[in-house]
């Protein structure tokens, strides 16, 4: 390189320092932007075919303009790009054989830099450089903003409402960027005005030509979780963990909390003396009512806690379907369900199980009627007294069919029964069931049911009558039903698993036919 001393330009250093102080960018970024802008101007003067580079001394502001030529292999002279255009340019390259004539120590890849006269900036050139620098600084600011707020996704930020357009709210985030809350990310019925100070949860940050798009929310459950961490020291420190949150924003929420420290009451610590700790969160959420409950890994305990303040009589769990029936006293029914079903809905969201609230008194009444009907059926069909009938029911026999299927010894093991009595009861049950099946089959045949469904063993005869009355008359008709349709036709079958089993069994002949067709 030809060495020449570039003149100091202190005014450049002053300008760059002023830009750094004014903009949220580093000094290096401004220097790079200025070098790129002057390089563009230099190329327009010395020719775009040349490899021009500009360097600015960061301490003196001296500008050095250089032309670079790269030493390439001799074969590169004949190389072309994908479109067949030559890659070698005499303005940018020199072959190793030509370079060795000037410098025997030259190597492929060496770069020869030649000093070019400094540029004289006229008004037009100065404006061009200024625009390029400002644009690059603006782009750098956008990148800095994007990176800064991308790291804040999942955090809470303080904002000031700037403007409201069609229900959507634009906010200023600490004077650094503009955030955006869609109408459905706001707390319903909150009346925000320009100048209001609020907090919001950073939901997402996306790149955009005009700058980073920062999407905020005040209705997301995680927003409440972050408020708990900011207002309750034990949550912030990790002593108490927020395990689950269910919200009806602006109205009601349930928060399940847990601690491994048995000396701490997690609910009391979150609520505070006379609700002092929870009140600041309630105020931030426009008066949203918050129920803080204790988390439990036992789904029954968690469900009982979640349905509070209602008192629970008993629960029935269907683990396969993740469904729980909750029985409550009649005077607790409206409390458990809540206004417009809100309480049970939030409890269901919190537990992630389907919950149904049922009347305990009505259940007991139905149970008594069910026992009465079974007792009358056993007395009539087996020709026994009510004591024997009650003993069979107490042992868990719910139908005459069950008596025909169990080993005789199981009936004989009932206290007060012997082998002779058990044999007689089972024979009478078999005789009665067989007679009923024959009568039901005759009735179904008269109603037009096909033999394949009459002989289908996966469903009770009395249920077949109901199906027939609803125009389900062949095994294919039954197999075509989905679970919801069959459950609607036979609401007395409470178990979803039983419904599923019936449909699968009804479709077995389809699978067999498919297998036979494959073999053929």
WOLINKA-V144674 format. One record per residue. N is the residue number from 1. RES is the residue in three letters. PSI is psi as a letter, one per 20 degrees, with the letter a starting at -180 (* if undefined). D_CENTER is the distance of its C-alpha to the mean C-alpha in whole Angstrom. Layout:
N:RES:PSI:D_CENTER
N:RES:PSI:D_CENTER
//
This chain:
1:UNK:p:61
2:UNK:o:63
3:UNK:p:63
4:UNK:q:64
5:UNK:o:63
6:UNK:q:60
7:UNK:q:61
8:UNK:q:59
9:UNK:m:57
10:UNK:h:56
11:UNK:h:55
12:UNK:g:52
13:UNK:g:51
14:UNK:g:51
15:UNK:g:49
16:UNK:g:46
17:UNK:h:46
18:UNK:g:46
19:UNK:g:43
20:UNK:h:41
21:UNK:h:42
22:UNK:h:41
23:UNK:q:38
24:UNK:l:35
25:UNK:r:36
26:UNK:r:38
27:UNK:h:41
28:UNK:h:41
29:UNK:g:39
30:UNK:g:42
31:UNK:g:44
32:UNK:h:42
33:UNK:g:42
34:UNK:g:46
35:UNK:g:47
36:UNK:h:45
37:UNK:g:46
38:UNK:h:50
39:UNK:g:49
40:UNK:g:49
41:UNK:g:52
42:UNK:h:54
43:UNK:h:53
44:UNK:h:54
45:UNK:g:57
46:UNK:i:58
47:UNK:p:56
48:UNK:i:53
49:UNK:i:54
50:UNK:q:55
51:UNK:n:52
52:UNK:p:52
53:UNK:q:50
54:UNK:p:51
55:UNK:p:51
56:UNK:p:51
57:UNK:p:52
58:UNK:i:50
59:UNK:h:53
60:UNK:i:55
61:UNK:j:53
62:UNK:p:56
63:UNK:p:55
64:UNK:p:56
65:UNK:p:55
66:UNK:q:56
67:UNK:p:56
68:UNK:p:55
69:UNK:p:56
70:UNK:p:55
71:UNK:p:57
72:UNK:r:56
73:UNK:q:57
74:UNK:h:60
75:UNK:h:58
76:UNK:h:55
77:UNK:h:58
78:UNK:j:58
79:UNK:q:54
80:UNK:r:52
81:UNK:a:48
82:UNK:h:46
83:UNK:j:48
84:UNK:j:52
85:UNK:q:52
86:UNK:p:54
87:UNK:h:52
88:UNK:p:55
89:UNK:p:56
90:UNK:h:59
91:UNK:h:58
92:UNK:i:55
93:UNK:q:56
94:UNK:p:60
95:UNK:q:60
96:UNK:h:61
97:UNK:g:65
98:UNK:h:65
99:UNK:h:64
100:UNK:h:66
101:UNK:h:69
102:UNK:h:68
103:UNK:o:67
104:UNK:h:67
105:UNK:j:64
106:UNK:q:62
107:UNK:q:59
108:UNK:p:56
109:UNK:i:53
110:UNK:q:55
111:UNK:p:55
112:UNK:p:58
113:UNK:p:57
114:UNK:p:60
115:UNK:p:60
116:UNK:q:60
117:UNK:q:62
118:UNK:q:60
119:UNK:q:58
120:UNK:o:60
121:UNK:o:57
122:UNK:a:59
123:UNK:g:57
124:UNK:g:55
125:UNK:h:54
126:UNK:g:53
127:UNK:h:51
128:UNK:g:49
129:UNK:g:48
130:UNK:g:47
131:UNK:g:45
132:UNK:g:43
133:UNK:g:43
134:UNK:h:41
135:UNK:g:39
136:UNK:h:38
137:UNK:g:37
138:UNK:g:35
139:UNK:h:33
140:UNK:h:33
141:UNK:g:32
142:UNK:g:29
143:UNK:g:28
144:UNK:g:28
145:UNK:g:26
146:UNK:g:23
147:UNK:g:24
148:UNK:g:24
149:UNK:h:21
150:UNK:h:19
151:UNK:i:19
152:UNK:j:18
153:UNK:p:15
154:UNK:j:13
155:UNK:r:17
156:UNK:p:19
157:UNK:q:22
158:UNK:p:25
159:UNK:r:26
160:UNK:p:28
161:UNK:p:28
162:UNK:g:30
163:UNK:r:30
164:UNK:p:28
165:UNK:o:28
166:UNK:k:28
167:UNK:i:25
168:UNK:q:23
169:UNK:p:24
170:UNK:p:25
171:UNK:q:26
172:UNK:p:28
173:UNK:n:26
174:UNK:k:29
175:UNK:j:31
176:UNK:h:29
177:UNK:r:27
178:UNK:p:26
179:UNK:r:22
180:UNK:p:21
181:UNK:o:19
182:UNK:q:19
183:UNK:g:20
184:UNK:i:17
185:UNK:i:15
186:UNK:r:19
187:UNK:p:20
188:UNK:p:21
189:UNK:j:25
190:UNK:p:25
191:UNK:n:28
192:UNK:q:28
193:UNK:q:31
194:UNK:p:32
195:UNK:i:33
196:UNK:p:30
197:UNK:p:29
198:UNK:r:25
199:UNK:q:22
200:UNK:q:19
201:UNK:p:16
202:UNK:o:15
203:UNK:g:12
204:UNK:q:13
205:UNK:p:17
206:UNK:q:19
207:UNK:q:22
208:UNK:q:25
209:UNK:h:28
210:UNK:i:29
211:UNK:r:27
212:UNK:p:23
213:UNK:o:21
214:UNK:o:19
215:UNK:p:17
216:UNK:r:16
217:UNK:q:15
218:UNK:i:17
219:UNK:i:14
220:UNK:q:11
221:UNK:h:11
222:UNK:h:11
223:UNK:g:14
224:UNK:h:16
225:UNK:g:15
226:UNK:h:17
227:UNK:h:20
228:UNK:g:20
229:UNK:h:21
230:UNK:h:23
231:UNK:i:25
232:UNK:o:25
233:UNK:h:27
234:UNK:h:26
235:UNK:g:23
236:UNK:h:23
237:UNK:i:25
238:UNK:j:23
239:UNK:h:26
240:UNK:p:23
241:UNK:p:19
242:UNK:o:17
243:UNK:h:15
244:UNK:q:13
245:UNK:p:13
246:UNK:p:13
247:UNK:q:14
248:UNK:n:17
249:UNK:p:17
250:UNK:i:21
251:UNK:f:22
252:UNK:q:21
253:UNK:q:18
254:UNK:p:18
255:UNK:p:17
256:UNK:p:18
257:UNK:q:20
258:UNK:q:22
259:UNK:q:25
260:UNK:i:27
261:UNK:o:30
262:UNK:i:32
263:UNK:i:34
264:UNK:p:31
265:UNK:o:30
266:UNK:h:26
267:UNK:g:26
268:UNK:h:29
269:UNK:h:29
270:UNK:h:26
271:UNK:g:28
272:UNK:r:31
273:UNK:o:34
274:UNK:k:34
275:UNK:j:31
276:UNK:h:32
277:UNK:g:29
278:UNK:h:26
279:UNK:h:28
280:UNK:h:27
281:UNK:g:24
282:UNK:g:25
283:UNK:g:27
284:UNK:h:24
285:UNK:k:22
286:UNK:l:25
287:UNK:j:26
288:UNK:p:23
289:UNK:p:24
290:UNK:p:22
291:UNK:o:23
292:UNK:p:22
293:UNK:r:23
294:UNK:p:23
295:UNK:q:21
296:UNK:q:22
297:UNK:i:21
298:UNK:o:23
299:UNK:h:21
300:UNK:g:24
301:UNK:g:25
302:UNK:g:21
303:UNK:g:22
304:UNK:g:25
305:UNK:g:24
306:UNK:h:21
307:UNK:i:24
308:UNK:q:26
309:UNK:j:28
310:UNK:q:29
311:UNK:p:31
312:UNK:p:31
313:UNK:g:33
314:UNK:r:32
315:UNK:q:28
316:UNK:p:28
317:UNK:p:25
318:UNK:n:25
319:UNK:h:23
320:UNK:g:22
321:UNK:j:21
322:UNK:l:19
323:UNK:p:21
324:UNK:p:23
325:UNK:p:26
326:UNK:o:27
327:UNK:p:31
328:UNK:q:32
329:UNK:q:35
330:UNK:h:36
331:UNK:i:37
332:UNK:i:33
333:UNK:g:32
334:UNK:h:31
335:UNK:g:30
336:UNK:g:27
337:UNK:g:26
338:UNK:r:26
339:UNK:p:27
340:UNK:k:25
341:UNK:j:23
342:UNK:g:21
343:UNK:g:22
344:UNK:h:21
345:UNK:g:18
346:UNK:h:17
347:UNK:h:18
348:UNK:g:16
349:UNK:h:13
350:UNK:g:14
351:UNK:i:15
352:UNK:k:13
353:UNK:q:16
354:UNK:p:18
355:UNK:p:21
356:UNK:p:24
357:UNK:p:27
358:UNK:q:30
359:UNK:o:34
360:UNK:g:35
361:UNK:g:39
362:UNK:h:38
363:UNK:g:37
364:UNK:h:40
365:UNK:g:42
366:UNK:h:41
367:UNK:g:41
368:UNK:g:45
369:UNK:h:45
370:UNK:g:44
371:UNK:g:46
372:UNK:g:49
373:UNK:g:48
374:UNK:g:48
375:UNK:g:51
376:UNK:h:53
377:UNK:g:52
378:UNK:g:53
379:UNK:g:56
380:UNK:g:57
381:UNK:h:56
382:UNK:i:57
383:UNK:l:60
384:UNK:r:60
385:UNK:r:60
386:UNK:h:57
387:UNK:g:57
388:UNK:g:56
389:UNK:g:54
390:UNK:h:52
391:UNK:h:52
392:UNK:g:50
393:UNK:g:48
394:UNK:h:47
395:UNK:i:47
396:UNK:j:44
397:UNK:o:46
398:UNK:i:44
399:UNK:r:46
400:UNK:h:49
401:UNK:h:47
402:UNK:h:46
403:UNK:h:50
404:UNK:i:51
405:UNK:h:48
406:UNK:q:48
407:UNK:q:51
408:UNK:h:54
409:UNK:h:54
410:UNK:h:51
411:UNK:g:53
412:UNK:h:56
413:UNK:i:54
414:UNK:p:54
415:UNK:p:56
416:UNK:i:59
417:UNK:q:59
418:UNK:a:61
419:UNK:h:61
420:UNK:g:63
421:UNK:g:61
422:UNK:g:58
423:UNK:g:59
424:UNK:g:61
425:UNK:g:57
426:UNK:h:56
427:UNK:g:58
428:UNK:h:58
429:UNK:g:54
430:UNK:g:55
431:UNK:g:58
432:UNK:g:56
433:UNK:g:52
434:UNK:g:54
435:UNK:g:56
436:UNK:h:53
437:UNK:g:52
438:UNK:g:55
439:UNK:g:55
440:UNK:g:51
441:UNK:h:52
442:UNK:g:55
443:UNK:g:53
444:UNK:h:50
445:UNK:h:53
446:UNK:h:54
447:UNK:i:51
448:UNK:j:51
449:UNK:p:48
450:UNK:q:48
451:UNK:h:50
452:UNK:h:46
453:UNK:h:44
454:UNK:g:47
455:UNK:i:47
456:UNK:p:44
457:UNK:j:43
458:UNK:j:40
459:UNK:q:40
460:UNK:q:42
461:UNK:g:45
462:UNK:h:45
463:UNK:h:41
464:UNK:h:43
465:UNK:g:45
466:UNK:g:42
467:UNK:g:41
468:UNK:g:44
469:UNK:i:44
470:UNK:k:41
471:UNK:k:43
472:UNK:n:41
473:UNK:i:44
474:UNK:r:43
475:UNK:h:41
476:UNK:h:39
477:UNK:g:39
478:UNK:g:37
479:UNK:h:35
480:UNK:i:34
481:UNK:q:32
482:UNK:r:28
483:UNK:g:27
484:UNK:h:27
485:UNK:g:30
486:UNK:h:32
487:UNK:h:30
488:UNK:h:31
489:UNK:h:35
490:UNK:m:35
491:UNK:i:33
492:UNK:i:35
493:UNK:o:33
494:UNK:h:31
495:UNK:p:29
496:UNK:h:26
497:UNK:g:28
498:UNK:g:31
499:UNK:g:30
500:UNK:g:28
501:UNK:g:32
502:UNK:g:34
503:UNK:g:32
504:UNK:g:32
505:UNK:h:36
506:UNK:h:37
507:UNK:i:35
508:UNK:h:37
509:UNK:h:40
510:UNK:g:38
511:UNK:g:37
512:UNK:g:41
513:UNK:h:42
514:UNK:g:39
515:UNK:g:41
516:UNK:h:44
517:UNK:h:44
518:UNK:g:42
519:UNK:h:45
520:UNK:*:48
//
